[in-house]
Amino acid sequence: MSSSTLVNGAVNTSCAFDPHSLEIKTKSVEQTLVPLVTQITTLVNFKEGYLSSGKKRSDKAVRSALKIGSAVEAAIERFVVVGETIADENPDVQPEMYDACHEARLAGASIANLNGCLTDDSGIAIDKSVLIRAARQLLTSVTRVLLLADRVLVKHILRSEDKVKT
């Protein structure tokens, strides 16, 4: 895995991707992640309320939580398809993009599975930290896909600029 940064118009690629040092510096990436963060926060809060109250949730609350879990999974699948299309069209980022898309797909499925366990009556208790780890993994992988897509876009812009100059 690798990460890249844009410094003075040149792409600097390093060998290690560190999600702990990830900083969102573009408004477009931030705006893309806000709805996802909101949905995941809702799921975590549902779990927290479910465990702390000790009472069975209303059918409406359970249906709502299931909808959110399904919506997250569907959104991630659509997102990954776009990421894989970008990878197919840009061989220079293909391995990284496929890896990031695969991680996003797995994390989305994990969120959906955990959400299903939260809302059924099987009595299986899920530690909140497991849900939070899955959510962080999802956000990290989605951010990677977005950053790789931005890198492709910057390269296209630079190539277009070079064509205009010549």
Chimera marker file (.cmm) of the C-alpha trace (Angstrom):
<marker_set name="trace">
<marker id="1" x="0.000" y="0.000" z="0.000" r="1" g="1" b="0" radius="0.5"/>
<marker id="2" x="1.187" y="3.486" z="-0.625" r="1" g="1" b="0" radius="0.5"/>
<marker id="3" x="0.036" y="7.012" z="-0.173" r="1" g="1" b="0" radius="0.5"/>
<marker id="4" x="0.779" y="10.161" z="-2.059" r="1" g="1" b="0" radius="0.5"/>
<marker id="5" x="0.812" y="13.871" z="-1.526" r="1" g="1" b="0" radius="0.5"/>
<marker id="6" x="0.905" y="16.732" z="-3.960" r="1" g="1" b="0" radius="0.5"/>
<marker id="7" x="3.843" y="19.038" z="-3.303" r="1" g="1" b="0" radius="0.5"/>
<marker id="8" x="4.545" y="21.987" z="-5.620" r="1" g="1" b="0" radius="0.5"/>
<marker id="9" x="2.692" y="20.303" z="-8.485" r="1" g="1" b="0" radius="0.5"/>
<marker id="10" x="4.578" y="17.002" z="-8.213" r="1" g="1" b="0" radius="0.5"/>
<marker id="11" x="3.124" y="13.804" z="-6.852" r="1" g="1" b="0" radius="0.5"/>
<marker id="12" x="5.202" y="12.402" z="-4.023" r="1" g="1" b="0" radius="0.5"/>
<marker id="13" x="4.554" y="8.687" z="-3.498" r="1" g="1" b="0" radius="0.5"/>
<marker id="14" x="5.661" y="6.957" z="-0.322" r="1" g="1" b="0" radius="0.5"/>
<marker id="15" x="5.565" y="3.243" z="0.432" r="1" g="1" b="0" radius="0.5"/>
<marker id="16" x="3.410" y="3.110" z="3.556" r="1" g="1" b="0" radius="0.5"/>
<marker id="17" x="-0.188" y="4.167" z="4.052" r="1" g="1" b="0" radius="0.5"/>
<marker id="18" x="-0.733" y="5.233" z="7.647" r="1" g="1" b="0" radius="0.5"/>
<marker id="19" x="-4.404" y="5.800" z="8.502" r="1" g="1" b="0" radius="0.5"/>
<marker id="20" x="-3.471" y="7.362" z="11.840" r="1" g="1" b="0" radius="0.5"/>
<marker id="21" x="-1.670" y="10.261" z="10.176" r="1" g="1" b="0" radius="0.5"/>
<marker id="22" x="-4.407" y="10.817" z="7.610" r="1" g="1" b="0" radius="0.5"/>
<marker id="23" x="-5.467" y="14.430" z="7.300" r="1" g="1" b="0" radius="0.5"/>
<marker id="24" x="-8.352" y="15.517" z="5.118" r="1" g="1" b="0" radius="0.5"/>
<marker id="25" x="-7.123" y="18.628" z="3.353" r="1" g="1" b="0" radius="0.5"/>
<marker id="26" x="-9.590" y="18.899" z="0.501" r="1" g="1" b="0" radius="0.5"/>
<marker id="27" x="-13.101" y="20.192" z="0.940" r="1" g="1" b="0" radius="0.5"/>
<marker id="28" x="-14.515" y="17.748" z="-1.633" r="1" g="1" b="0" radius="0.5"/>
<marker id="29" x="-13.258" y="14.720" z="0.300" r="1" g="1" b="0" radius="0.5"/>
<marker id="30" x="-14.583" y="16.164" z="3.542" r="1" g="1" b="0" radius="0.5"/>
<marker id="31" x="-18.000" y="16.882" z="2.035" r="1" g="1" b="0" radius="0.5"/>
<marker id="32" x="-18.187" y="13.366" z="0.620" r="1" g="1" b="0" radius="0.5"/>
<marker id="33" x="-17.454" y="11.814" z="4.000" r="1" g="1" b="0" radius="0.5"/>
<marker id="34" x="-19.834" y="13.908" z="6.131" r="1" g="1" b="0" radius="0.5"/>
<marker id="35" x="-23.040" y="11.961" z="5.248" r="1" g="1" b="0" radius="0.5"/>
<marker id="36" x="-21.257" y="8.648" z="5.794" r="1" g="1" b="0" radius="0.5"/>
<marker id="37" x="-19.939" y="9.782" z="9.173" r="1" g="1" b="0" radius="0.5"/>
<marker id="38" x="-23.453" y="10.904" z="10.134" r="1" g="1" b="0" radius="0.5"/>
<marker id="39" x="-24.977" y="7.528" z="9.241" r="1" g="1" b="0" radius="0.5"/>
<marker id="40" x="-22.301" y="5.592" z="11.082" r="1" g="1" b="0" radius="0.5"/>
<marker id="41" x="-22.662" y="7.847" z="14.127" r="1" g="1" b="0" radius="0.5"/>
<marker id="42" x="-26.390" y="7.097" z="14.092" r="1" g="1" b="0" radius="0.5"/>
<marker id="43" x="-25.652" y="3.362" z="14.082" r="1" g="1" b="0" radius="0.5"/>
<marker id="44" x="-23.172" y="3.647" z="16.958" r="1" g="1" b="0" radius="0.5"/>
<marker id="45" x="-25.625" y="5.760" z="18.963" r="1" g="1" b="0" radius="0.5"/>
<marker id="46" x="-28.398" y="3.225" z="18.276" r="1" g="1" b="0" radius="0.5"/>
<marker id="47" x="-26.176" y="0.469" z="19.651" r="1" g="1" b="0" radius="0.5"/>
<marker id="48" x="-25.230" y="2.553" z="22.681" r="1" g="1" b="0" radius="0.5"/>
<marker id="49" x="-28.864" y="3.391" z="23.454" r="1" g="1" b="0" radius="0.5"/>
<marker id="50" x="-29.894" y="-0.215" z="22.907" r="1" g="1" b="0" radius="0.5"/>
<marker id="51" x="-27.369" y="-1.524" z="25.425" r="1" g="1" b="0" radius="0.5"/>
<marker id="52" x="-27.724" y="1.189" z="28.055" r="1" g="1" b="0" radius="0.5"/>
<marker id="53" x="-31.523" y="1.126" z="28.226" r="1" g="1" b="0" radius="0.5"/>
<marker id="54" x="-31.796" y="-2.642" z="28.512" r="1" g="1" b="0" radius="0.5"/>
<marker id="55" x="-35.227" y="-2.356" z="26.920" r="1" g="1" b="0" radius="0.5"/>
<marker id="56" x="-36.283" y="-3.761" z="23.608" r="1" g="1" b="0" radius="0.5"/>
<marker id="57" x="-36.259" y="-1.134" z="20.854" r="1" g="1" b="0" radius="0.5"/>
<marker id="58" x="-39.434" y="-0.238" z="19.047" r="1" g="1" b="0" radius="0.5"/>
<marker id="59" x="-40.024" y="-1.820" z="15.663" r="1" g="1" b="0" radius="0.5"/>
<marker id="60" x="-39.741" y="1.626" z="14.079" r="1" g="1" b="0" radius="0.5"/>
<marker id="61" x="-36.279" y="2.192" z="15.596" r="1" g="1" b="0" radius="0.5"/>
<marker id="62" x="-35.105" y="-1.257" z="14.513" r="1" g="1" b="0" radius="0.5"/>
<marker id="63" x="-36.406" y="-0.734" z="10.959" r="1" g="1" b="0" radius="0.5"/>
<marker id="64" x="-34.704" y="2.651" z="10.847" r="1" g="1" b="0" radius="0.5"/>
<marker id="65" x="-31.373" y="1.176" z="11.964" r="1" g="1" b="0" radius="0.5"/>
<marker id="66" x="-31.698" y="-1.614" z="9.395" r="1" g="1" b="0" radius="0.5"/>
<marker id="67" x="-32.382" y="0.963" z="6.684" r="1" g="1" b="0" radius="0.5"/>
<marker id="68" x="-29.262" y="2.897" z="7.635" r="1" g="1" b="0" radius="0.5"/>
<marker id="69" x="-27.132" y="-0.251" z="7.612" r="1" g="1" b="0" radius="0.5"/>
<marker id="70" x="-28.502" y="-1.266" z="4.219" r="1" g="1" b="0" radius="0.5"/>
<marker id="71" x="-28.069" y="2.267" z="2.877" r="1" g="1" b="0" radius="0.5"/>
<marker id="72" x="-24.422" y="2.330" z="3.973" r="1" g="1" b="0" radius="0.5"/>
<marker id="73" x="-23.755" y="-1.023" z="2.317" r="1" g="1" b="0" radius="0.5"/>
<marker id="74" x="-25.508" y="-0.003" z="-0.934" r="1" g="1" b="0" radius="0.5"/>
<marker id="75" x="-23.725" y="3.359" z="-1.026" r="1" g="1" b="0" radius="0.5"/>
<marker id="76" x="-20.356" y="1.698" z="-0.504" r="1" g="1" b="0" radius="0.5"/>
<marker id="77" x="-21.059" y="-0.799" z="-3.287" r="1" g="1" b="0" radius="0.5"/>
<marker id="78" x="-21.920" y="2.003" z="-5.733" r="1" g="1" b="0" radius="0.5"/>
<marker id="79" x="-18.855" y="3.931" z="-4.577" r="1" g="1" b="0" radius="0.5"/>
<marker id="80" x="-16.582" y="0.910" z="-5.061" r="1" g="1" b="0" radius="0.5"/>
<marker id="81" x="-17.898" y="0.303" z="-8.583" r="1" g="1" b="0" radius="0.5"/>
<marker id="82" x="-16.921" y="3.869" z="-9.507" r="1" g="1" b="0" radius="0.5"/>
<marker id="83" x="-13.504" y="3.394" z="-7.876" r="1" g="1" b="0" radius="0.5"/>
<marker id="84" x="-12.922" y="0.176" z="-9.815" r="1" g="1" b="0" radius="0.5"/>
<marker id="85" x="-13.902" y="1.935" z="-13.052" r="1" g="1" b="0" radius="0.5"/>
<marker id="86" x="-11.316" y="4.625" z="-12.307" r="1" g="1" b="0" radius="0.5"/>
<marker id="87" x="-8.761" y="1.863" z="-11.650" r="1" g="1" b="0" radius="0.5"/>
<marker id="88" x="-9.582" y="0.172" z="-14.972" r="1" g="1" b="0" radius="0.5"/>
<marker id="89" x="-9.031" y="3.434" z="-16.838" r="1" g="1" b="0" radius="0.5"/>
<marker id="90" x="-5.810" y="4.405" z="-15.007" r="1" g="1" b="0" radius="0.5"/>
<marker id="91" x="-3.200" y="1.639" z="-14.805" r="1" g="1" b="0" radius="0.5"/>
<marker id="92" x="-0.828" y="3.832" z="-12.768" r="1" g="1" b="0" radius="0.5"/>
<marker id="93" x="-3.159" y="3.670" z="-9.729" r="1" g="1" b="0" radius="0.5"/>
<marker id="94" x="-4.827" y="0.357" z="-10.521" r="1" g="1" b="0" radius="0.5"/>
<marker id="95" x="-3.276" y="-1.875" z="-7.808" r="1" g="1" b="0" radius="0.5"/>
<marker id="96" x="-3.717" y="0.738" z="-5.083" r="1" g="1" b="0" radius="0.5"/>
<marker id="97" x="-7.257" y="1.560" z="-6.162" r="1" g="1" b="0" radius="0.5"/>
<marker id="98" x="-8.313" y="-2.091" z="-6.321" r="1" g="1" b="0" radius="0.5"/>
<marker id="99" x="-6.841" y="-2.617" z="-2.857" r="1" g="1" b="0" radius="0.5"/>
<marker id="100" x="-8.644" y="0.428" z="-1.445" r="1" g="1" b="0" radius="0.5"/>
<marker id="101" x="-11.916" y="-0.612" z="-3.117" r="1" g="1" b="0" radius="0.5"/>
<marker id="102" x="-11.583" y="-4.131" z="-1.732" r="1" g="1" b="0" radius="0.5"/>
<marker id="103" x="-11.018" y="-2.749" z="1.776" r="1" g="1" b="0" radius="0.5"/>
<marker id="104" x="-14.026" y="-0.437" z="1.409" r="1" g="1" b="0" radius="0.5"/>
<marker id="105" x="-16.236" y="-3.308" z="0.245" r="1" g="1" b="0" radius="0.5"/>
<marker id="106" x="-15.145" y="-5.488" z="3.185" r="1" g="1" b="0" radius="0.5"/>
<marker id="107" x="-15.643" y="-2.675" z="5.680" r="1" g="1" b="0" radius="0.5"/>
<marker id="108" x="-19.104" y="-1.891" z="4.262" r="1" g="1" b="0" radius="0.5"/>
<marker id="109" x="-20.103" y="-5.546" z="4.540" r="1" g="1" b="0" radius="0.5"/>
<marker id="110" x="-18.744" y="-5.623" z="8.086" r="1" g="1" b="0" radius="0.5"/>
<marker id="111" x="-20.851" y="-2.600" z="9.058" r="1" g="1" b="0" radius="0.5"/>
<marker id="112" x="-23.940" y="-4.218" z="7.511" r="1" g="1" b="0" radius="0.5"/>
<marker id="113" x="-23.289" y="-7.515" z="9.336" r="1" g="1" b="0" radius="0.5"/>
<marker id="114" x="-22.721" y="-5.783" z="12.655" r="1" g="1" b="0" radius="0.5"/>
<marker id="115" x="-25.836" y="-3.695" z="12.115" r="1" g="1" b="0" radius="0.5"/>
<marker id="116" x="-27.847" y="-6.865" z="11.457" r="1" g="1" b="0" radius="0.5"/>
<marker id="117" x="-26.603" y="-8.311" z="14.742" r="1" g="1" b="0" radius="0.5"/>
<marker id="118" x="-27.584" y="-5.116" z="16.564" r="1" g="1" b="0" radius="0.5"/>
<marker id="119" x="-31.155" y="-5.270" z="15.398" r="1" g="1" b="0" radius="0.5"/>
<marker id="120" x="-31.987" y="-8.952" z="15.707" r="1" g="1" b="0" radius="0.5"/>
<marker id="121" x="-33.181" y="-10.620" z="18.878" r="1" g="1" b="0" radius="0.5"/>
<marker id="122" x="-30.500" y="-13.307" z="18.951" r="1" g="1" b="0" radius="0.5"/>
<marker id="123" x="-29.082" y="-11.997" z="22.198" r="1" g="1" b="0" radius="0.5"/>
<marker id="124" x="-25.617" y="-11.683" z="20.694" r="1" g="1" b="0" radius="0.5"/>
<marker id="125" x="-23.882" y="-8.754" z="22.329" r="1" g="1" b="0" radius="0.5"/>
<marker id="126" x="-21.540" y="-6.761" z="20.148" r="1" g="1" b="0" radius="0.5"/>
<marker id="127" x="-18.926" y="-4.629" z="21.798" r="1" g="1" b="0" radius="0.5"/>
<marker id="128" x="-19.288" y="-0.991" z="20.764" r="1" g="1" b="0" radius="0.5"/>
<marker id="129" x="-15.550" y="-0.857" z="20.064" r="1" g="1" b="0" radius="0.5"/>
<marker id="130" x="-15.975" y="-3.503" z="17.331" r="1" g="1" b="0" radius="0.5"/>
<marker id="131" x="-18.525" y="-1.314" z="15.576" r="1" g="1" b="0" radius="0.5"/>
<marker id="132" x="-16.305" y="1.739" z="15.975" r="1" g="1" b="0" radius="0.5"/>
<marker id="133" x="-13.281" y="-0.122" z="14.543" r="1" g="1" b="0" radius="0.5"/>
<marker id="134" x="-15.355" y="-1.239" z="11.561" r="1" g="1" b="0" radius="0.5"/>
<marker id="135" x="-16.570" y="2.333" z="11.053" r="1" g="1" b="0" radius="0.5"/>
<marker id="136" x="-13.018" y="3.691" z="11.198" r="1" g="1" b="0" radius="0.5"/>
<marker id="137" x="-11.853" y="1.081" z="8.707" r="1" g="1" b="0" radius="0.5"/>
<marker id="138" x="-14.702" y="2.034" z="6.396" r="1" g="1" b="0" radius="0.5"/>
<marker id="139" x="-13.914" y="5.738" z="6.603" r="1" g="1" b="0" radius="0.5"/>
<marker id="140" x="-10.198" y="5.099" z="6.100" r="1" g="1" b="0" radius="0.5"/>
<marker id="141" x="-10.732" y="2.952" z="3.021" r="1" g="1" b="0" radius="0.5"/>
<marker id="142" x="-13.265" y="5.373" z="1.514" r="1" g="1" b="0" radius="0.5"/>
<marker id="143" x="-10.833" y="8.229" z="2.110" r="1" g="1" b="0" radius="0.5"/>
<marker id="144" x="-8.084" y="6.254" z="0.351" r="1" g="1" b="0" radius="0.5"/>
<marker id="145" x="-10.308" y="5.728" z="-2.692" r="1" g="1" b="0" radius="0.5"/>
<marker id="146" x="-11.174" y="9.432" z="-2.766" r="1" g="1" b="0" radius="0.5"/>
<marker id="147" x="-7.535" y="10.480" z="-2.468" r="1" g="1" b="0" radius="0.5"/>
<marker id="148" x="-6.497" y="8.129" z="-5.264" r="1" g="1" b="0" radius="0.5"/>
<marker id="149" x="-9.311" y="9.466" z="-7.442" r="1" g="1" b="0" radius="0.5"/>
<marker id="150" x="-8.150" y="13.009" z="-6.672" r="1" g="1" b="0" radius="0.5"/>
<marker id="151" x="-4.610" y="12.030" z="-7.643" r="1" g="1" b="0" radius="0.5"/>
<marker id="152" x="-5.887" y="10.751" z="-11.004" r="1" g="1" b="0" radius="0.5"/>
<marker id="153" x="-7.836" y="13.959" z="-11.515" r="1" g="1" b="0" radius="0.5"/>
<marker id="154" x="-4.783" y="16.109" z="-10.743" r="1" g="1" b="0" radius="0.5"/>
<marker id="155" x="-2.717" y="14.124" z="-13.265" r="1" g="1" b="0" radius="0.5"/>
<marker id="156" x="-5.407" y="14.633" z="-15.922" r="1" g="1" b="0" radius="0.5"/>
<marker id="157" x="-5.502" y="18.361" z="-15.198" r="1" g="1" b="0" radius="0.5"/>
<marker id="158" x="-1.711" y="18.624" z="-15.423" r="1" g="1" b="0" radius="0.5"/>
<marker id="159" x="-1.687" y="16.714" z="-18.721" r="1" g="1" b="0" radius="0.5"/>
<marker id="160" x="-4.406" y="18.985" z="-20.098" r="1" g="1" b="0" radius="0.5"/>
<marker id="161" x="-2.446" y="22.022" z="-19.004" r="1" g="1" b="0" radius="0.5"/>
<marker id="162" x="0.650" y="20.698" z="-20.786" r="1" g="1" b="0" radius="0.5"/>
<marker id="163" x="-1.364" y="20.166" z="-23.980" r="1" g="1" b="0" radius="0.5"/>
<marker id="164" x="-2.699" y="23.713" z="-23.838" r="1" g="1" b="0" radius="0.5"/>
<marker id="165" x="0.800" y="25.152" z="-23.377" r="1" g="1" b="0" radius="0.5"/>
<marker id="166" x="2.234" y="23.294" z="-26.375" r="1" g="1" b="0" radius="0.5"/>
<link id1="1" id2="2" r="1" g="1" b="0" radius="0.2"/>
<link id1="2" id2="3" r="1" g="1" b="0" radius="0.2"/>
<link id1="3" id2="4" r="1" g="1" b="0" radius="0.2"/>
<link id1="4" id2="5" r="1" g="1" b="0" radius="0.2"/>
<link id1="5" id2="6" r="1" g="1" b="0" radius="0.2"/>
<link id1="6" id2="7" r="1" g="1" b="0" radius="0.2"/>
<link id1="7" id2="8" r="1" g="1" b="0" radius="0.2"/>
<link id1="8" id2="9" r="1" g="1" b="0" radius="0.2"/>
<link id1="9" id2="10" r="1" g="1" b="0" radius="0.2"/>
<link id1="10" id2="11" r="1" g="1" b="0" radius="0.2"/>
<link id1="11" id2="12" r="1" g="1" b="0" radius="0.2"/>
<link id1="12" id2="13" r="1" g="1" b="0" radius="0.2"/>
<link id1="13" id2="14" r="1" g="1" b="0" radius="0.2"/>
<link id1="14" id2="15" r="1" g="1" b="0" radius="0.2"/>
<link id1="15" id2="16" r="1" g="1" b="0" radius="0.2"/>
<link id1="16" id2="17" r="1" g="1" b="0" radius="0.2"/>
<link id1="17" id2="18" r="1" g="1" b="0" radius="0.2"/>
<link id1="18" id2="19" r="1" g="1" b="0" radius="0.2"/>
<link id1="19" id2="20" r="1" g="1" b="0" radius="0.2"/>
<link id1="20" id2="21" r="1" g="1" b="0" radius="0.2"/>
<link id1="21" id2="22" r="1" g="1" b="0" radius="0.2"/>
<link id1="22" id2="23" r="1" g="1" b="0" radius="0.2"/>
<link id1="23" id2="24" r="1" g="1" b="0" radius="0.2"/>
<link id1="24" id2="25" r="1" g="1" b="0" radius="0.2"/>
<link id1="25" id2="26" r="1" g="1" b="0" radius="0.2"/>
<link id1="26" id2="27" r="1" g="1" b="0" radius="0.2"/>
<link id1="27" id2="28" r="1" g="1" b="0" radius="0.2"/>
<link id1="28" id2="29" r="1" g="1" b="0" radius="0.2"/>
<link id1="29" id2="30" r="1" g="1" b="0" radius="0.2"/>
<link id1="30" id2="31" r="1" g="1" b="0" radius="0.2"/>
<link id1="31" id2="32" r="1" g="1" b="0" radius="0.2"/>
<link id1="32" id2="33" r="1" g="1" b="0" radius="0.2"/>
<link id1="33" id2="34" r="1" g="1" b="0" radius="0.2"/>
<link id1="34" id2="35" r="1" g="1" b="0" radius="0.2"/>
<link id1="35" id2="36" r="1" g="1" b="0" radius="0.2"/>
<link id1="36" id2="37" r="1" g="1" b="0" radius="0.2"/>
<link id1="37" id2="38" r="1" g="1" b="0" radius="0.2"/>
<link id1="38" id2="39" r="1" g="1" b="0" radius="0.2"/>
<link id1="39" id2="40" r="1" g="1" b="0" radius="0.2"/>
<link id1="40" id2="41" r="1" g="1" b="0" radius="0.2"/>
<link id1="41" id2="42" r="1" g="1" b="0" radius="0.2"/>
<link id1="42" id2="43" r="1" g="1" b="0" radius="0.2"/>
<link id1="43" id2="44" r="1" g="1" b="0" radius="0.2"/>
<link id1="44" id2="45" r="1" g="1" b="0" radius="0.2"/>
<link id1="45" id2="46" r="1" g="1" b="0" radius="0.2"/>
<link id1="46" id2="47" r="1" g="1" b="0" radius="0.2"/>
<link id1="47" id2="48" r="1" g="1" b="0" radius="0.2"/>
<link id1="48" id2="49" r="1" g="1" b="0" radius="0.2"/>
<link id1="49" id2="50" r="1" g="1" b="0" radius="0.2"/>
<link id1="50" id2="51" r="1" g="1" b="0" radius="0.2"/>
<link id1="51" id2="52" r="1" g="1" b="0" radius="0.2"/>
<link id1="52" id2="53" r="1" g="1" b="0" radius="0.2"/>
<link id1="53" id2="54" r="1" g="1" b="0" radius="0.2"/>
<link id1="54" id2="55" r="1" g="1" b="0" radius="0.2"/>
<link id1="55" id2="56" r="1" g="1" b="0" radius="0.2"/>
<link id1="56" id2="57" r="1" g="1" b="0" radius="0.2"/>
<link id1="57" id2="58" r="1" g="1" b="0" radius="0.2"/>
<link id1="58" id2="59" r="1" g="1" b="0" radius="0.2"/>
<link id1="59" id2="60" r="1" g="1" b="0" radius="0.2"/>
<link id1="60" id2="61" r="1" g="1" b="0" radius="0.2"/>
<link id1="61" id2="62" r="1" g="1" b="0" radius="0.2"/>
<link id1="62" id2="63" r="1" g="1" b="0" radius="0.2"/>
<link id1="63" id2="64" r="1" g="1" b="0" radius="0.2"/>
<link id1="64" id2="65" r="1" g="1" b="0" radius="0.2"/>
<link id1="65" id2="66" r="1" g="1" b="0" radius="0.2"/>
<link id1="66" id2="67" r="1" g="1" b="0" radius="0.2"/>
<link id1="67" id2="68" r="1" g="1" b="0" radius="0.2"/>
<link id1="68" id2="69" r="1" g="1" b="0" radius="0.2"/>
<link id1="69" id2="70" r="1" g="1" b="0" radius="0.2"/>
<link id1="70" id2="71" r="1" g="1" b="0" radius="0.2"/>
<link id1="71" id2="72" r="1" g="1" b="0" radius="0.2"/>
<link id1="72" id2="73" r="1" g="1" b="0" radius="0.2"/>
<link id1="73" id2="74" r="1" g="1" b="0" radius="0.2"/>
<link id1="74" id2="75" r="1" g="1" b="0" radius="0.2"/>
<link id1="75" id2="76" r="1" g="1" b="0" radius="0.2"/>
<link id1="76" id2="77" r="1" g="1" b="0" radius="0.2"/>
<link id1="77" id2="78" r="1" g="1" b="0" radius="0.2"/>
<link id1="78" id2="79" r="1" g="1" b="0" radius="0.2"/>
<link id1="79" id2="80" r="1" g="1" b="0" radius="0.2"/>
<link id1="80" id2="81" r="1" g="1" b="0" radius="0.2"/>
<link id1="81" id2="82" r="1" g="1" b="0" radius="0.2"/>
<link id1="82" id2="83" r="1" g="1" b="0" radius="0.2"/>
<link id1="83" id2="84" r="1" g="1" b="0" radius="0.2"/>
<link id1="84" id2="85" r="1" g="1" b="0" radius="0.2"/>
<link id1="85" id2="86" r="1" g="1" b="0" radius="0.2"/>
<link id1="86" id2="87" r="1" g="1" b="0" radius="0.2"/>
<link id1="87" id2="88" r="1" g="1" b="0" radius="0.2"/>
<link id1="88" id2="89" r="1" g="1" b="0" radius="0.2"/>
<link id1="89" id2="90" r="1" g="1" b="0" radius="0.2"/>
<link id1="90" id2="91" r="1" g="1" b="0" radius="0.2"/>
<link id1="91" id2="92" r="1" g="1" b="0" radius="0.2"/>
<link id1="92" id2="93" r="1" g="1" b="0" radius="0.2"/>
<link id1="93" id2="94" r="1" g="1" b="0" radius="0.2"/>
<link id1="94" id2="95" r="1" g="1" b="0" radius="0.2"/>
<link id1="95" id2="96" r="1" g="1" b="0" radius="0.2"/>
<link id1="96" id2="97" r="1" g="1" b="0" radius="0.2"/>
<link id1="97" id2="98" r="1" g="1" b="0" radius="0.2"/>
<link id1="98" id2="99" r="1" g="1" b="0" radius="0.2"/>
<link id1="99" id2="100" r="1" g="1" b="0" radius="0.2"/>
<link id1="100" id2="101" r="1" g="1" b="0" radius="0.2"/>
<link id1="101" id2="102" r="1" g="1" b="0" radius="0.2"/>
<link id1="102" id2="103" r="1" g="1" b="0" radius="0.2"/>
<link id1="103" id2="104" r="1" g="1" b="0" radius="0.2"/>
<link id1="104" id2="105" r="1" g="1" b="0" radius="0.2"/>
<link id1="105" id2="106" r="1" g="1" b="0" radius="0.2"/>
<link id1="106" id2="107" r="1" g="1" b="0" radius="0.2"/>
<link id1="107" id2="108" r="1" g="1" b="0" radius="0.2"/>
<link id1="108" id2="109" r="1" g="1" b="0" radius="0.2"/>
<link id1="109" id2="110" r="1" g="1" b="0" radius="0.2"/>
<link id1="110" id2="111" r="1" g="1" b="0" radius="0.2"/>
<link id1="111" id2="112" r="1" g="1" b="0" radius="0.2"/>
<link id1="112" id2="113" r="1" g="1" b="0" radius="0.2"/>
<link id1="113" id2="114" r="1" g="1" b="0" radius="0.2"/>
<link id1="114" id2="115" r="1" g="1" b="0" radius="0.2"/>
<link id1="115" id2="116" r="1" g="1" b="0" radius="0.2"/>
<link id1="116" id2="117" r="1" g="1" b="0" radius="0.2"/>
<link id1="117" id2="118" r="1" g="1" b="0" radius="0.2"/>
<link id1="118" id2="119" r="1" g="1" b="0" radius="0.2"/>
<link id1="119" id2="120" r="1" g="1" b="0" radius="0.2"/>
<link id1="120" id2="121" r="1" g="1" b="0" radius="0.2"/>
<link id1="121" id2="122" r="1" g="1" b="0" radius="0.2"/>
<link id1="122" id2="123" r="1" g="1" b="0" radius="0.2"/>
<link id1="123" id2="124" r="1" g="1" b="0" radius="0.2"/>
<link id1="124" id2="125" r="1" g="1" b="0" radius="0.2"/>
<link id1="125" id2="126" r="1" g="1" b="0" radius="0.2"/>
<link id1="126" id2="127" r="1" g="1" b="0" radius="0.2"/>
<link id1="127" id2="128" r="1" g="1" b="0" radius="0.2"/>
<link id1="128" id2="129" r="1" g="1" b="0" radius="0.2"/>
<link id1="129" id2="130" r="1" g="1" b="0" radius="0.2"/>
<link id1="130" id2="131" r="1" g="1" b="0" radius="0.2"/>
<link id1="131" id2="132" r="1" g="1" b="0" radius="0.2"/>
<link id1="132" id2="133" r="1" g="1" b="0" radius="0.2"/>
<link id1="133" id2="134" r="1" g="1" b="0" radius="0.2"/>
<link id1="134" id2="135" r="1" g="1" b="0" radius="0.2"/>
<link id1="135" id2="136" r="1" g="1" b="0" radius="0.2"/>
<link id1="136" id2="137" r="1" g="1" b="0" radius="0.2"/>
<link id1="137" id2="138" r="1" g="1" b="0" radius="0.2"/>
<link id1="138" id2="139" r="1" g="1" b="0" radius="0.2"/>
<link id1="139" id2="140" r="1" g="1" b="0" radius="0.2"/>
<link id1="140" id2="141" r="1" g="1" b="0" radius="0.2"/>
<link id1="141" id2="142" r="1" g="1" b="0" radius="0.2"/>
<link id1="142" id2="143" r="1" g="1" b="0" radius="0.2"/>
<link id1="143" id2="144" r="1" g="1" b="0" radius="0.2"/>
<link id1="144" id2="145" r="1" g="1" b="0" radius="0.2"/>
<link id1="145" id2="146" r="1" g="1" b="0" radius="0.2"/>
<link id1="146" id2="147" r="1" g="1" b="0" radius="0.2"/>
<link id1="147" id2="148" r="1" g="1" b="0" radius="0.2"/>
<link id1="148" id2="149" r="1" g="1" b="0" radius="0.2"/>
<link id1="149" id2="150" r="1" g="1" b="0" radius="0.2"/>
<link id1="150" id2="151" r="1" g="1" b="0" radius="0.2"/>
<link id1="151" id2="152" r="1" g="1" b="0" radius="0.2"/>
<link id1="152" id2="153" r="1" g="1" b="0" radius="0.2"/>
<link id1="153" id2="154" r="1" g="1" b="0" radius="0.2"/>
<link id1="154" id2="155" r="1" g="1" b="0" radius="0.2"/>
<link id1="155" id2="156" r="1" g="1" b="0" radius="0.2"/>
<link id1="156" id2="157" r="1" g="1" b="0" radius="0.2"/>
<link id1="157" id2="158" r="1" g="1" b="0" radius="0.2"/>
<link id1="158" id2="159" r="1" g="1" b="0" radius="0.2"/>
<link id1="159" id2="160" r="1" g="1" b="0" radius="0.2"/>
<link id1="160" id2="161" r="1" g="1" b="0" radius="0.2"/>
<link id1="161" id2="162" r="1" g="1" b="0" radius="0.2"/>
<link id1="162" id2="163" r="1" g="1" b="0" radius="0.2"/>
<link id1="163" id2="164" r="1" g="1" b="0" radius="0.2"/>
<link id1="164" id2="165" r="1" g="1" b="0" radius="0.2"/>
<link id1="165" id2="166" r="1" g="1" b="0" radius="0.2"/>
</marker_set>
